[in-house]
Amino acid sequence: MKQIYAILLMMLLPLAASAQRNGNRENVEKELHEYKLKYLAQEMELRADQQSRFFEVYNRMTNEKRKVFRTAVEMERKVKNDKNASAADYQRATDAMSEAKIKEGQIDQRYEDEFNKFLTPKQIYQMKEA
C-alpha cells in the first residue's frame, strides 16, 4: 500500500510544481491533504464513527505543525537566498529549525493523548507509520 501511496504522490508532485507557477498552490495543497486523509483512514481501517473525529483532530494537529514550521522555513529561505548572510543569521536559522522539530514532537505527544481517546494503539501506530 505504501508503494501505491508513493507512486500517486510522485504523480501529484509535478502538478504541485505547476500549480505554484500558476498561483493555484492552495488548491493543490488542499487536494494532497484530502488524499492523505483518505489514505490514512484506509490504512488505519477507521470505522465511520472514527473518521470524522480523526479528521477534525488530525487537521488541528497539522495546522499547528504548519504554523510552527512556517517561521523556521521562512528563516531558512532568507538565509539560503542571502549571499551576505552572517554566521549569526545561519545560527538563528539553525536554531529555528531545531526548535521547530522539538515543538513538532511536543505537538505529536499532545495529540497522541487525544487520539488515544478514540483510536486503538494499532491505529495510532499505523497513522505514524504511514
N, CA, C and O atoms as CSV, one atom per row, in Angstrom:
chain,resi,resn,atom,element,x,y,z
A,1,MET,N,N,0.825,-1.191,0.000
A,1,MET,CA,C,0.000,0.000,0.000
A,1,MET,C,C,0.867,1.252,0.000
A,1,MET,O,O,0.533,2.247,-0.642
A,2,LYS,N,N,1.989,1.196,0.728
A,2,LYS,CA,C,2.875,2.355,0.753
A,2,LYS,C,C,3.416,2.648,-0.640
A,2,LYS,O,O,3.635,3.806,-0.996
A,3,GLN,N,N,3.632,1.599,-1.428
A,3,GLN,CA,C,4.136,1.799,-2.780
A,3,GLN,C,C,3.108,2.543,-3.623
A,3,GLN,O,O,3.468,3.410,-4.419
A,4,ILE,N,N,1.849,2.216,-3.455
A,4,ILE,CA,C,0.791,2.904,-4.197
A,4,ILE,C,C,0.749,4.365,-3.795
A,4,ILE,O,O,0.630,5.247,-4.645
A,5,TYR,N,N,0.847,4.618,-2.502
A,5,TYR,CA,C,0.851,5.994,-1.998
A,5,TYR,C,C,2.039,6.761,-2.573
A,5,TYR,O,O,1.896,7.905,-3.004
A,6,ALA,N,N,3.201,6.132,-2.579
A,6,ALA,CA,C,4.404,6.790,-3.096
A,6,ALA,C,C,4.266,7.080,-4.588
A,6,ALA,O,O,4.655,8.153,-5.049
A,7,ILE,N,N,3.723,6.144,-5.332
A,7,ILE,CA,C,3.541,6.343,-6.771
A,7,ILE,C,C,2.558,7.475,-7.034
A,7,ILE,O,O,2.816,8.336,-7.876
A,8,LEU,N,N,1.443,7.482,-6.328
A,8,LEU,CA,C,0.468,8.557,-6.514
A,8,LEU,C,C,1.044,9.908,-6.112
A,8,LEU,O,O,0.776,10.921,-6.758
A,9,LEU,N,N,1.823,9.920,-5.060
A,9,LEU,CA,C,2.456,11.165,-4.632
A,9,LEU,C,C,3.422,11.663,-5.701
A,9,LEU,O,O,3.474,12.860,-5.984
A,10,MET,N,N,4.182,10.754,-6.292
A,10,MET,CA,C,5.109,11.125,-7.364
A,10,MET,C,C,4.357,11.692,-8.565
A,10,MET,O,O,4.844,12.598,-9.240
A,11,MET,N,N,3.179,11.156,-8.823
A,11,MET,CA,C,2.382,11.656,-9.942
A,11,MET,C,C,1.814,13.036,-9.643
A,11,MET,O,O,1.635,13.844,-10.554
A,12,LEU,N,N,1.529,13.312,-8.368
A,12,LEU,CA,C,0.934,14.590,-7.997
A,12,LEU,C,C,1.959,15.701,-7.820
A,12,LEU,O,O,1.603,16.877,-7.905
A,13,LEU,N,N,3.207,15.365,-7.578
A,13,LEU,CA,C,4.230,16.390,-7.358
A,13,LEU,C,C,4.409,17.326,-8.552
A,13,LEU,O,O,4.524,18.534,-8.349
A,14,PRO,N,N,4.437,16.822,-9.786
A,14,PRO,CA,C,4.536,17.768,-10.906
A,14,PRO,C,C,3.342,18.725,-10.962
A,14,PRO,O,O,3.487,19.882,-11.357
A,15,LEU,N,N,2.176,18.243,-10.570
A,15,LEU,CA,C,1.011,19.124,-10.526
A,15,LEU,C,C,1.207,20.219,-9.496
A,15,LEU,O,O,0.840,21.371,-9.727
A,16,ALA,N,N,1.782,19.864,-8.366
A,16,ALA,CA,C,2.028,20.852,-7.322
A,16,ALA,C,C,3.018,21.903,-7.804
A,16,ALA,O,O,2.826,23.094,-7.558
A,17,ALA,N,N,4.065,21.476,-8.482
A,17,ALA,CA,C,5.051,22.430,-9.000
A,17,ALA,C,C,4.415,23.342,-10.036
A,17,ALA,O,O,4.660,24.548,-10.047
A,18,SER,N,N,3.608,22.766,-10.894
A,18,SER,CA,C,2.911,23.561,-11.904
A,18,SER,C,C,1.948,24.538,-11.252
A,18,SER,O,O,1.834,25.685,-11.683
A,19,ALA,N,N,1.268,24.095,-10.236
A,19,ALA,CA,C,0.299,24.950,-9.550
A,19,ALA,C,C,0.991,26.127,-8.882
A,19,ALA,O,O,0.433,27.223,-8.831
A,20,GLN,N,N,2.181,25.919,-8.376
A,20,GLN,CA,C,2.910,27.017,-7.748
A,20,GLN,C,C,3.205,28.098,-8.768
A,20,GLN,O,O,3.107,29.288,-8.470
A,21,ARG,N,N,3.563,27.687,-9.958
A,21,ARG,CA,C,3.841,28.671,-11.007
A,21,ARG,C,C,2.566,29.378,-11.434
A,21,ARG,O,O,2.598,30.552,-11.802
A,22,ASN,N,N,1.466,28.684,-11.387
A,22,ASN,CA,C,0.198,29.246,-11.840
A,22,ASN,C,C,-0.607,29.882,-10.717
A,22,ASN,O,O,-1.728,30.332,-10.953
A,23,GLY,N,N,-0.080,29.932,-9.526
A,23,GLY,CA,C,-0.779,30.562,-8.414
A,23,GLY,C,C,-1.917,29.727,-7.850
A,23,GLY,O,O,-2.785,30.262,-7.160
A,24,ASN,N,N,-1.933,28.450,-8.124
A,24,ASN,CA,C,-3.012,27.568,-7.672
A,24,ASN,C,C,-2.515,26.633,-6.569
A,24,ASN,O,O,-3.019,25.521,-6.411
A,25,ARG,N,N,-1.546,27.084,-5.828
A,25,ARG,CA,C,-0.894,26.243,-4.831
A,25,ARG,C,C,-1.857,25.775,-3.747
A,25,ARG,O,O,-1.806,24.619,-3.328
A,26,GLU,N,N,-2.729,26.658,-3.295
A,26,GLU,CA,C,-3.648,26.292,-2.212
A,26,GLU,C,C,-4.547,25.130,-2.597
A,26,GLU,O,O,-4.782,24.231,-1.790
A,27,ASN,N,N,-5.048,25.141,-3.824
A,27,ASN,CA,C,-5.927,24.051,-4.262
A,27,ASN,C,C,-5.188,22.720,-4.298
A,27,ASN,O,O,-5.728,21.692,-3.887
A,28,VAL,N,N,-3.968,22.740,-4.783
A,28,VAL,CA,C,-3.197,21.501,-4.854
A,28,VAL,C,C,-2.870,21.006,-3.449
A,28,VAL,O,O,-2.964,19.809,-3.176
A,29,GLU,N,N,-2.488,21.920,-2.555
A,29,GLU,CA,C,-2.213,21.521,-1.173
A,29,GLU,C,C,-3.456,20.925,-0.528
A,29,GLU,O,O,-3.375,19.936,0.201
A,30,LYS,N,N,-4.598,21.528,-0.800
A,30,LYS,CA,C,-5.855,21.017,-0.245
A,30,LYS,C,C,-6.146,19.615,-0.785
A,30,LYS,O,O,-6.539,18.725,-0.030
A,31,GLU,N,N,-5.952,19.423,-2.086
A,31,GLU,CA,C,-6.190,18.111,-2.686
A,31,GLU,C,C,-5.233,17.064,-2.116
A,31,GLU,O,O,-5.641,15.940,-1.823
A,32,LEU,N,N,-3.970,17.432,-1.962
A,32,LEU,CA,C,-2.999,16.496,-1.388
A,32,LEU,C,C,-3.371,16.130,0.048
A,32,LEU,O,O,-3.263,14.972,0.452
A,33,HIS,N,N,-3.808,17.128,0.809
A,33,HIS,CA,C,-4.195,16.876,2.200
A,33,HIS,C,C,-5.421,15.957,2.261
A,33,HIS,O,O,-5.467,15.040,3.080
A,34,GLU,N,N,-6.405,16.198,1.405
A,34,GLU,CA,C,-7.596,15.339,1.370
A,34,GLU,C,C,-7.220,13.913,0.979
A,34,GLU,O,O,-7.737,12.946,1.539
A,35,TYR,N,N,-6.318,13.798,0.017
A,35,TYR,CA,C,-5.860,12.470,-0.390
A,35,TYR,C,C,-5.172,11.770,0.782
A,35,TYR,O,O,-5.387,10.582,1.023
A,36,LYS,N,N,-4.346,12.521,1.502
A,36,LYS,CA,C,-3.637,11.952,2.645
A,36,LYS,C,C,-4.615,11.472,3.710
A,36,LYS,O,O,-4.431,10.399,4.283
A,37,LEU,N,N,-5.659,12.263,3.981
A,37,LEU,CA,C,-6.656,11.856,4.971
A,37,LEU,C,C,-7.350,10.563,4.555
A,37,LEU,O,O,-7.548,9.669,5.379
A,38,LYS,N,N,-7.717,10.463,3.288
A,38,LYS,CA,C,-8.371,9.244,2.797
A,38,LYS,C,C,-7.429,8.049,2.904
A,38,LYS,O,O,-7.830,6.953,3.297
A,39,TYR,N,N,-6.179,8.283,2.549
A,39,TYR,CA,C,-5.184,7.217,2.637
A,39,TYR,C,C,-5.022,6.747,4.085
A,39,TYR,O,O,-5.012,5.546,4.356
A,40,LEU,N,N,-4.897,7.694,5.004
A,40,LEU,CA,C,-4.750,7.343,6.418
A,40,LEU,C,C,-5.968,6.576,6.922
A,40,LEU,O,O,-5.829,5.573,7.622
A,41,ALA,N,N,-7.153,7.045,6.567
A,41,ALA,CA,C,-8.378,6.374,7.009
A,41,ALA,C,C,-8.404,4.928,6.521
A,41,ALA,O,O,-8.824,4.024,7.244
A,42,GLN,N,N,-7.953,4.724,5.297
A,42,GLN,CA,C,-7.927,3.375,4.740
A,42,GLN,C,C,-6.859,2.520,5.424
A,42,GLN,O,O,-7.129,1.384,5.814
A,43,GLU,N,N,-5.661,3.059,5.567
A,43,GLU,CA,C,-4.567,2.307,6.191
A,43,GLU,C,C,-4.872,1.953,7.641
A,43,GLU,O,O,-4.523,0.874,8.119
A,44,MET,N,N,-5.528,2.878,8.331
A,44,MET,CA,C,-5.826,2.685,9.746
A,44,MET,C,C,-7.113,1.897,9.964
A,44,MET,O,O,-7.457,1.554,11.095
A,45,GLU,N,N,-7.818,1.616,8.876
A,45,GLU,CA,C,-9.090,0.894,8.929
A,45,GLU,C,C,-10.050,1.564,9.907
A,45,GLU,O,O,-10.616,0.924,10.794
A,46,LEU,N,N,-10.216,2.880,9.718
A,46,LEU,CA,C,-11.104,3.638,10.600
A,46,LEU,C,C,-12.558,3.294,10.329
A,46,LEU,O,O,-12.979,3.162,9.180
A,47,ARG,N,N,-13.312,3.152,11.399
A,47,ARG,CA,C,-14.758,2.978,11.270
A,47,ARG,C,C,-15.355,4.338,10.924
A,47,ARG,O,O,-14.714,5.373,11.109
A,48,ALA,N,N,-16.567,4.325,10.429
A,48,ALA,CA,C,-17.237,5.573,10.038
A,48,ALA,C,C,-17.328,6.544,11.212
A,48,ALA,O,O,-17.145,7.749,11.041
A,49,ASP,N,N,-17.612,6.019,12.407
A,49,ASP,CA,C,-17.743,6.897,13.574
A,49,ASP,C,C,-16.394,7.470,14.020
A,49,ASP,O,O,-16.360,8.477,14.727
A,50,GLN,N,N,-15.300,6.851,13.624
A,50,GLN,CA,C,-13.975,7.360,13.979
A,50,GLN,C,C,-13.469,8.400,12.975
A,50,GLN,O,O,-12.707,9.299,13.330
A,51,GLN,N,N,-13.899,8.266,11.731
A,51,GLN,CA,C,-13.344,9.105,10.672
A,51,GLN,C,C,-13.539,10.594,10.904
A,51,GLN,O,O,-12.578,11.357,10.809
A,52,SER,N,N,-14.741,11.022,11.201
A,52,SER,CA,C,-14.975,12.464,11.338
A,52,SER,C,C,-14.174,13.038,12.501
A,52,SER,O,O,-13.607,14.125,12.390
A,53,ARG,N,N,-14.127,12.320,13.606
A,53,ARG,CA,C,-13.349,12.805,14.751
A,53,ARG,C,C,-11.856,12.806,14.423
A,53,ARG,O,O,-11.137,13.743,14.769
A,54,PHE,N,N,-11.399,11.749,13.754
A,54,PHE,CA,C,-9.995,11.681,13.369
A,54,PHE,C,C,-9.634,12.849,12.458
A,54,PHE,O,O,-8.620,13.513,12.673
A,55,PHE,N,N,-10.456,13.102,11.443
A,55,PHE,CA,C,-10.169,14.191,10.505
A,55,PHE,C,C,-10.089,15.527,11.237
A,55,PHE,O,O,-9.205,16.338,10.960
A,56,GLU,N,N,-11.004,15.753,12.161
A,56,GLU,CA,C,-11.014,17.012,12.918
A,56,GLU,C,C,-9.725,17.171,13.728
A,56,GLU,O,O,-9.075,18.214,13.667
A,57,VAL,N,N,-9.366,16.150,14.474
A,57,VAL,CA,C,-8.182,16.222,15.342
A,57,VAL,C,C,-6.909,16.278,14.498
A,57,VAL,O,O,-6.002,17.057,14.791
A,58,TYR,N,N,-6.843,15.465,13.465
A,58,TYR,CA,C,-5.655,15.436,12.608
A,58,TYR,C,C,-5.455,16.786,11.915
A,58,TYR,O,O,-4.324,17.255,11.787
A,59,ASN,N,N,-6.539,17.405,11.474
A,59,ASN,CA,C,-6.440,18.720,10.831
A,59,ASN,C,C,-5.931,19.772,11.806
A,59,ASN,O,O,-5.104,20.606,11.438
A,60,ARG,N,N,-6.412,19.743,13.039
A,60,ARG,CA,C,-5.919,20.698,14.043
A,60,ARG,C,C,-4.425,20.499,14.281
A,60,ARG,O,O,-3.661,21.461,14.354
A,61,MET,N,N,-4.022,19.233,14.400
A,61,MET,CA,C,-2.612,18.923,14.621
A,61,MET,C,C,-1.761,19.412,13.444
A,61,MET,O,O,-0.713,20.026,13.645
A,62,THR,N,N,-2.205,19.143,12.245
A,62,THR,CA,C,-1.474,19.560,11.048
A,62,THR,C,C,-1.353,21.074,10.974
A,62,THR,O,O,-0.291,21.596,10.634
A,63,ASN,N,N,-2.426,21.781,11.287
A,63,ASN,CA,C,-2.383,23.245,11.257
A,63,ASN,C,C,-1.394,23.796,12.280
A,63,ASN,O,O,-0.675,24.753,11.993
A,64,GLU,N,N,-1.354,23.207,13.453
A,64,GLU,CA,C,-0.387,23.645,14.469
A,64,GLU,C,C,1.040,23.427,13.983
A,64,GLU,O,O,1.902,24.288,14.154
A,65,LYS,N,N,1.280,22.277,13.382
A,65,LYS,CA,C,2.623,21.982,12.883
A,65,LYS,C,C,3.016,22.952,11.772
A,65,LYS,O,O,4.159,23.403,11.716
A,66,ARG,N,N,2.083,23.268,10.899
A,66,ARG,CA,C,2.378,24.222,9.817
A,66,ARG,C,C,2.788,25.574,10.373
A,66,ARG,O,O,3.735,26.189,9.883
A,67,LYS,N,N,2.084,26.034,11.388
A,67,LYS,CA,C,2.422,27.325,11.996
A,67,LYS,C,C,3.823,27.296,12.585
A,67,LYS,O,O,4.582,28.256,12.447
A,68,VAL,N,N,4.161,26.201,13.236
A,68,VAL,CA,C,5.478,26.067,13.855
A,68,VAL,C,C,6.574,26.103,12.788
A,68,VAL,O,O,7.585,26.787,12.951
A,69,PHE,N,N,6.371,25.374,11.711
A,69,PHE,CA,C,7.407,25.277,10.687
A,69,PHE,C,C,7.450,26.486,9.757
A,69,PHE,O,O,8.473,26.734,9.120
A,70,ARG,N,N,6.372,27.230,9.672
A,70,ARG,CA,C,6.335,28.383,8.772
A,70,ARG,C,C,7.471,29.361,9.078
A,70,ARG,O,O,8.179,29.793,8.168
A,71,THR,N,N,7.642,29.704,10.332
A,71,THR,CA,C,8.692,30.647,10.728
A,71,THR,C,C,10.075,30.080,10.424
A,71,THR,O,O,10.935,30.784,9.895
A,72,ALA,N,N,10.285,28.824,10.754
A,72,ALA,CA,C,11.591,28.205,10.514
A,72,ALA,C,C,11.907,28.152,9.023
A,72,ALA,O,O,13.039,28.416,8.619
A,73,VAL,N,N,10.926,27.816,8.216
A,73,VAL,CA,C,11.134,27.732,6.771
A,73,VAL,C,C,11.423,29.115,6.194
A,73,VAL,O,O,12.271,29.255,5.314
A,74,GLU,N,N,10.725,30.129,6.683
A,74,GLU,CA,C,10.982,31.494,6.217
A,74,GLU,C,C,12.413,31.913,6.535
A,74,GLU,O,O,13.085,32.512,5.695
A,75,MET,N,N,12.877,31.605,7.727
A,75,MET,CA,C,14.255,31.941,8.101
A,75,MET,C,C,15.251,31.163,7.244
A,75,MET,O,O,16.272,31.701,6.817
A,76,GLU,N,N,14.944,29.903,7.003
A,76,GLU,CA,C,15.819,29.067,6.179
A,76,GLU,C,C,15.925,29.632,4.764
A,76,GLU,O,O,17.022,29.723,4.214
A,77,ARG,N,N,14.804,30.007,4.181
A,77,ARG,CA,C,14.808,30.586,2.831
A,77,ARG,C,C,15.584,31.895,2.786
A,77,ARG,O,O,16.349,32.152,1.857
A,78,LYS,N,N,15.373,32.711,3.802
A,78,LYS,CA,C,16.045,34.008,3.847
A,78,LYS,C,C,17.560,33.825,3.840
A,78,LYS,O,O,18.263,34.496,3.083
A,79,VAL,N,N,18.059,32.930,4.670
A,79,VAL,CA,C,19.498,32.685,4.739
A,79,VAL,C,C,19.995,32.060,3.441
A,79,VAL,O,O,21.058,32.419,2.934
A,80,LYS,N,N,19.225,31.135,2.915
A,80,LYS,CA,C,19.627,30.440,1.690
A,80,LYS,C,C,19.753,31.411,0.519
A,80,LYS,O,O,20.641,31.267,-0.321
A,81,ASN,N,N,18.867,32.394,0.466
A,81,ASN,CA,C,18.853,33.338,-0.654
A,81,ASN,C,C,19.707,34.579,-0.424
A,81,ASN,O,O,19.856,35.401,-1.329
A,82,ASP,N,N,20.261,34.725,0.759
A,82,ASP,CA,C,21.073,35.902,1.083
A,82,ASP,C,C,22.553,35.547,0.977
A,82,ASP,O,O,23.100,34.844,1.827
A,83,LYS,N,N,23.186,36.042,-0.074
A,83,LYS,CA,C,24.607,35.744,-0.273
A,83,LYS,C,C,25.488,36.392,0.788
A,83,LYS,O,O,26.641,36.004,0.972
A,84,ASN,N,N,24.939,37.377,1.481
A,84,ASN,CA,C,25.699,38.080,2.510
A,84,ASN,C,C,25.267,37.681,3.927
A,84,ASN,O,O,25.513,38.413,4.886
A,85,ALA,N,N,24.626,36.525,4.049
A,85,ALA,CA,C,24.158,36.085,5.365
A,85,ALA,C,C,25.347,35.893,6.297
A,85,ALA,O,O,26.381,35.344,5.916
A,86,SER,N,N,25.173,36.354,7.510
A,86,SER,CA,C,26.245,36.254,8.505
A,86,SER,C,C,26.166,34.914,9.240
A,86,SER,O,O,25.201,34.162,9.108
A,87,ALA,N,N,27.196,34.651,10.004
A,87,ALA,CA,C,27.201,33.438,10.831
A,87,ALA,C,C,26.037,33.469,11.813
A,87,ALA,O,O,25.433,32.437,12.106
A,88,ALA,N,N,25.726,34.660,12.319
A,88,ALA,CA,C,24.599,34.798,13.252
A,88,ALA,C,C,23.277,34.480,12.559
A,88,ALA,O,O,22.387,33.882,13.164
A,89,ASP,N,N,23.144,34.880,11.284
A,89,ASP,CA,C,21.929,34.562,10.518
A,89,ASP,C,C,21.783,33.051,10.365
A,89,ASP,O,O,20.699,32.500,10.556
A,90,TYR,N,N,22.882,32.390,10.022
A,90,TYR,CA,C,22.848,30.932,9.890
A,90,TYR,C,C,22.523,30.269,11.227
A,90,TYR,O,O,21.785,29.285,11.274
A,91,GLN,N,N,23.069,30.804,12.296
A,91,GLN,CA,C,22.809,30.234,13.619
A,91,GLN,C,C,21.338,30.380,13.996
A,91,GLN,O,O,20.735,29.445,14.523
A,92,ARG,N,N,20.758,31.559,13.724
A,92,ARG,CA,C,19.333,31.769,14.031
A,92,ARG,C,C,18.458,30.810,13.224
A,92,ARG,O,O,17.491,30.258,13.749
A,93,ALA,N,N,18.800,30.612,11.946
A,93,ALA,CA,C,18.028,29.694,11.107
A,93,ALA,C,C,18.156,28.262,11.621
A,93,ALA,O,O,17.168,27.529,11.682
A,94,THR,N,N,19.358,27.871,11.983
A,94,THR,CA,C,19.587,26.525,12.523
A,94,THR,C,C,18.821,26.320,13.823
A,94,THR,O,O,18.195,25.281,14.032
A,95,ASP,N,N,18.880,27.325,14.693
A,95,ASP,CA,C,18.151,27.244,15.963
A,95,ASP,C,C,16.646,27.153,15.730
A,95,ASP,O,O,15.952,26.397,16.409
A,96,ALA,N,N,16.146,27.929,14.767
A,96,ALA,CA,C,14.712,27.913,14.465
A,96,ALA,C,C,14.280,26.544,13.944
A,96,ALA,O,O,13.206,26.059,14.299
A,97,MET,N,N,15.106,25.917,13.105
A,97,MET,CA,C,14.771,24.594,12.580
A,97,MET,C,C,14.777,23.550,13.699
A,97,MET,O,O,13.898,22.690,13.758
A,98,SER,N,N,15.772,23.632,14.582
A,98,SER,CA,C,15.834,22.691,15.710
A,98,SER,C,C,14.648,22.884,16.648
A,98,SER,O,O,14.036,21.915,17.098
A,99,GLU,N,N,14.336,24.125,16.933
A,99,GLU,CA,C,13.205,24.434,17.816
A,99,GLU,C,C,11.888,23.949,17.206
A,99,GLU,O,O,11.013,23.462,17.922
A,100,ALA,N,N,11.750,24.081,15.896
A,100,ALA,CA,C,10.531,23.620,15.226
A,100,ALA,C,C,10.374,22.108,15.371
A,100,ALA,O,O,9.266,21.615,15.584
A,101,LYS,N,N,11.475,21.377,15.257
A,101,LYS,CA,C,11.405,19.917,15.405
A,101,LYS,C,C,11.042,19.516,16.831
A,101,LYS,O,O,10.295,18.562,17.049
A,102,ILE,N,N,11.576,20.252,17.791
A,102,ILE,CA,C,11.229,19.980,19.193
A,102,ILE,C,C,9.743,20.233,19.420
A,102,ILE,O,O,9.049,19.420,20.032
A,103,LYS,N,N,9.267,21.366,18.921
A,103,LYS,CA,C,7.847,21.701,19.079
A,103,LYS,C,C,6.963,20.696,18.357
A,103,LYS,O,O,5.877,20.366,18.833
A,104,GLU,N,N,7.427,20.203,17.199
A,104,GLU,CA,C,6.656,19.196,16.475
A,104,GLU,C,C,6.487,17.946,17.333
A,104,GLU,O,O,5.400,17.371,17.384
A,105,GLY,N,N,7.549,17.526,18.002
A,105,GLY,CA,C,7.472,16.368,18.893
A,105,GLY,C,C,6.503,16.596,20.041
A,105,GLY,O,O,5.767,15.689,20.429
A,106,GLN,N,N,6.504,17.808,20.582
A,106,GLN,CA,C,5.576,18.142,21.662
A,106,GLN,C,C,4.128,18.120,21.164
A,106,GLN,O,O,3.229,17.647,21.860
A,107,ILE,N,N,3.918,18.634,19.960
A,107,ILE,CA,C,2.574,18.618,19.374
A,107,ILE,C,C,2.129,17.176,19.157
A,107,ILE,O,O,0.999,16.816,19.488
A,108,ASP,N,N,3.015,16.350,18.602
A,108,ASP,CA,C,2.687,14.934,18.384
A,108,ASP,C,C,2.281,14.260,19.691
A,108,ASP,O,O,1.294,13.526,19.735
A,109,GLN,N,N,3.031,14.507,20.739
A,109,GLN,CA,C,2.743,13.882,22.032
A,109,GLN,C,C,1.394,14.334,22.575
A,109,GLN,O,O,0.609,13.523,23.068
A,110,ARG,N,N,1.131,15.629,22.480
A,110,ARG,CA,C,-0.138,16.164,22.989
A,110,ARG,C,C,-1.318,15.571,22.219
A,110,ARG,O,O,-2.326,15.189,22.814
A,111,TYR,N,N,-1.187,15.497,20.904
A,111,TYR,CA,C,-2.284,14.959,20.108
A,111,TYR,C,C,-2.386,13.444,20.226
A,111,TYR,O,O,-3.472,12.889,20.064
A,112,GLU,N,N,-1.283,12.770,20.502
A,112,GLU,CA,C,-1.358,11.327,20.719
A,112,GLU,C,C,-2.270,11.029,21.904
A,112,GLU,O,O,-3.038,10.067,21.876
A,113,ASP,N,N,-2.182,11.848,22.936
A,113,ASP,CA,C,-3.075,11.687,24.087
A,113,ASP,C,C,-4.534,11.824,23.659
A,113,ASP,O,O,-5.401,11.101,24.150
A,114,GLU,N,N,-4.799,12.749,22.749
A,114,GLU,CA,C,-6.171,12.933,22.270
A,114,GLU,C,C,-6.601,11.777,21.365
A,114,GLU,O,O,-7.737,11.310,21.451
A,115,PHE,N,N,-5.697,11.316,20.497
A,115,PHE,CA,C,-6.016,10.180,19.629
A,115,PHE,C,C,-6.293,8.922,20.454
A,115,PHE,O,O,-7.125,8.100,20.069
A,116,ASN,N,N,-5.605,8.771,21.575
A,116,ASN,CA,C,-5.806,7.604,22.442
A,116,ASN,C,C,-7.234,7.489,22.958
A,116,ASN,O,O,-7.658,6.407,23.364
A,117,LYS,N,N,-7.970,8.572,22.947
A,117,LYS,CA,C,-9.344,8.564,23.454
A,117,LYS,C,C,-10.311,7.848,22.517
A,117,LYS,O,O,-11.362,7.376,22.951
A,118,PHE,N,N,-9.955,7.763,21.217
A,118,PHE,CA,C,-10.913,7.149,20.290
A,118,PHE,C,C,-10.278,6.229,19.246
A,118,PHE,O,O,-10.988,5.637,18.434
A,119,LEU,N,N,-8.959,6.105,19.260
A,119,LEU,CA,C,-8.284,5.185,18.345
A,119,LEU,C,C,-7.616,4.073,19.147
A,119,LEU,O,O,-7.289,4.243,20.321
A,120,THR,N,N,-7.422,2.944,18.496
A,120,THR,CA,C,-6.700,1.847,19.136
A,120,THR,C,C,-5.193,2.115,19.024
A,120,THR,O,O,-4.763,2.892,18.172
A,121,PRO,N,N,-4.397,1.476,19.879
A,121,PRO,CA,C,-2.940,1.630,19.745
A,121,PRO,C,C,-2.438,1.230,18.353
A,121,PRO,O,O,-1.516,1.847,17.821
A,122,LYS,N,N,-3.045,0.207,17.776
A,122,LYS,CA,C,-2.641,-0.222,16.435
A,122,LYS,C,C,-2.924,0.878,15.417
A,122,LYS,O,O,-2.098,1.129,14.539
A,123,GLN,N,N,-4.066,1.532,15.517
A,123,GLN,CA,C,-4.410,2.595,14.577
A,123,GLN,C,C,-3.451,3.784,14.715
A,123,GLN,O,O,-3.059,4.387,13.716
A,124,ILE,N,N,-3.084,4.110,15.926
A,124,ILE,CA,C,-2.131,5.211,16.140
A,124,ILE,C,C,-0.779,4.840,15.536
A,124,ILE,O,O,-0.130,5.671,14.899
A,125,TYR,N,N,-0.366,3.617,15.732
A,125,TYR,CA,C,0.882,3.142,15.145
A,125,TYR,C,C,0.819,3.247,13.621
A,125,TYR,O,O,1.761,3.722,12.987
A,126,GLN,N,N,-0.296,2.801,13.038
A,126,GLN,CA,C,-0.445,2.846,11.586
A,126,GLN,C,C,-0.429,4.283,11.071
A,126,GLN,O,O,0.110,4.550,9.996
A,127,MET,N,N,-1.009,5.199,11.820
A,127,MET,CA,C,-1.000,6.610,11.430
A,127,MET,C,C,0.437,7.118,11.385
A,127,MET,O,O,0.828,7.800,10.438
A,128,LYS,N,N,1.211,6.790,12.392
A,128,LYS,CA,C,2.588,7.276,12.462
A,128,LYS,C,C,3.471,6.605,11.418
A,128,LYS,O,O,4.428,7.204,10.928
A,129,GLU,N,N,3.149,5.374,11.083
A,129,GLU,CA,C,3.942,4.636,10.111
A,129,GLU,C,C,3.655,5.086,8.677
A,129,GLU,O,O,4.540,5.048,7.822
A,130,ALA,N,N,2.437,5.506,8.424
A,130,ALA,CA,C,2.021,5.857,7.054
A,130,ALA,C,C,2.693,7.110,6.547
A,130,ALA,O,O,2.445,7.529,5.416
